[in-house]
């Protein structure tokens, strides 16, 4: 029985997780992706994972960072709910730091209202559609 349980655990721990990341933005420092298969929409609120894949090792030793964010399409605002920082590129590997529940989903605090000429505003438009 222990062998079977061990085999099942090893299988699930070692089985790679394949996500479909869609490239949305690139600059000299990073390339940004959205996980298109995991988008969740409730009314006009969209929950989405994004990934920043850095071109060079960052000062904190990371090569990529995933953000779980909540976008309010009516108000054109967003807030970050969780962050996972990876020592490897494309959010892979087991060497990471997970910061969960940065802000409460129901809280009115920590909303970011990007200016119309910012890349964050362009990002909201790509997620929510034109306002």
QUIMOGI-V215778 format. One record per pair of residues at least 6 apart in sequence whose C-alpha atoms are under 8 Angstrom apart, sorted by the first residue. I is the first residue (numbers start at 1). J is the second residue. D is the distance in whole Angstrom. If there is no record, write none. Layout:
# QUIMOGI-V215778
I,J,D + I,J,D
This chain:
# QUIMOGI-V215778
19,35,7 + 19,37,7 + 20,35,6 + 20,36,6 + 20,37,6 + 21,33,6 + 21,34,5 + 21,35,5 + 21,36,6 + 22,33,5 + 22,34,5 + 22,35,6 + 22,36,6 + 23,31,7 + 23,32,6 + 23,33,4 + 23,34,7 + 24,31,8 + 24,32,6 + 24,33,5 + 24,34,7 + 25,31,6 + 25,32,5 + 25,33,7 + 26,32,6 + 28,55,8 + 29,54,6 + 29,55,6 + 29,56,7 + 30,52,6 + 30,53,5 + 30,54,4 + 30,55,5 + 31,52,6 + 31,53,5 + 31,54,7 + 31,55,8 + 32,50,7 + 32,51,6 + 32,52,5 + 32,53,6 + 33,50,6 + 33,51,5 + 33,52,7 + 34,48,7 + 34,49,6 + 34,50,4 + 34,51,6 + 35,48,7 + 35,49,6 + 35,50,6 + 35,51,8 + 36,48,8 + 38,48,7 + 38,49,7 + 39,46,7 + 39,47,6 + 39,48,5 + 39,49,7 + 40,46,6 + 40,47,5 + 40,48,7 + 41,47,6 + 44,72,6 + 44,73,5 + 44,74,6 + 45,70,7 + 45,71,6 + 45,72,5 + 45,73,6 + 46,70,6 + 46,71,5 + 46,72,7 + 46,73,8 + 46,127,8 + 46,128,8 + 47,68,7 + 47,69,6 + 47,70,5 + 47,71,6 + 48,68,6 + 48,69,6 + 48,70,7 + 49,66,7 + 49,67,6 + 49,68,5 + 49,69,6 + 50,66,6 + 50,67,5 + 50,68,7 + 50,69,8 + 51,64,7 + 51,65,6 + 51,66,4 + 51,67,6 + 51,90,7 + 51,91,7 + 52,64,5 + 52,65,5 + 52,66,6 + 52,90,8 + 53,63,6 + 53,64,4 + 53,65,7 + 53,89,6 + 53,90,6 + 53,91,8 + 54,63,5 + 54,64,6 + 54,89,7 + 55,63,7 + 56,63,7 + 57,63,5 + 61,87,6 + 62,85,6 + 62,86,5 + 62,87,4 + 62,88,7 + 63,86,6 + 63,87,5 + 63,88,5 + 63,89,5 + 63,90,8 + 64,85,6 + 64,86,5 + 64,87,7 + 64,88,6 + 64,89,5 + 64,90,6 + 64,91,6 + 65,83,7 + 65,84,6 + 65,85,4 + 65,86,6 + 65,91,6 + 66,83,6 + 66,84,5 + 66,85,6 + 66,91,7 + 67,80,7 + 67,81,7 + 67,82,6 + 67,83,5 + 67,84,7 + 68,80,6 + 68,81,6 + 68,82,5 + 68,83,6 + 69,78,7 + 69,79,6 + 69,80,4 + 69,81,5 + 69,82,7 + 70,78,5 + 70,79,5 + 70,80,6 + 70,81,7 + 70,105,8 + 71,77,6 + 71,78,4 + 71,79,7 + 71,124,7 + 71,128,8 + 72,78,6 + 73,124,7 + 73,128,6 + 73,131,8 + 76,113,7 + 76,114,8 + 76,121,8 + 76,124,7 + 77,111,6 + 77,112,5 + 77,113,5 + 77,114,7 + 77,124,8 + 78,111,6 + 78,112,5 + 78,113,7 + 78,124,8 + 79,103,8 + 79,110,6 + 79,111,5 + 79,112,6 + 80,102,7 + 80,103,7 + 81,100,7 + 81,101,5 + 81,102,5 + 81,103,5 + 81,104,7 + 81,105,7 + 82,98,8 + 82,99,6 + 82,100,5 + 82,101,6 + 82,102,6 + 82,103,8 + 83,98,6 + 83,99,5 + 83,100,7 + 83,102,8 + 84,96,7 + 84,97,6 + 84,98,4 + 84,99,6 + 85,91,8 + 85,96,5 + 85,97,5 + 85,98,7 + 86,92,7 + 86,93,7 + 86,95,6 + 86,96,4 + 86,97,7 + 87,93,8 + 87,95,6 + 87,96,6 + 88,95,8 + 103,109,8 + 103,110,7 + 114,120,6 + 114,121,5 + 115,121,6 + 116,122,8 + 125,131,7
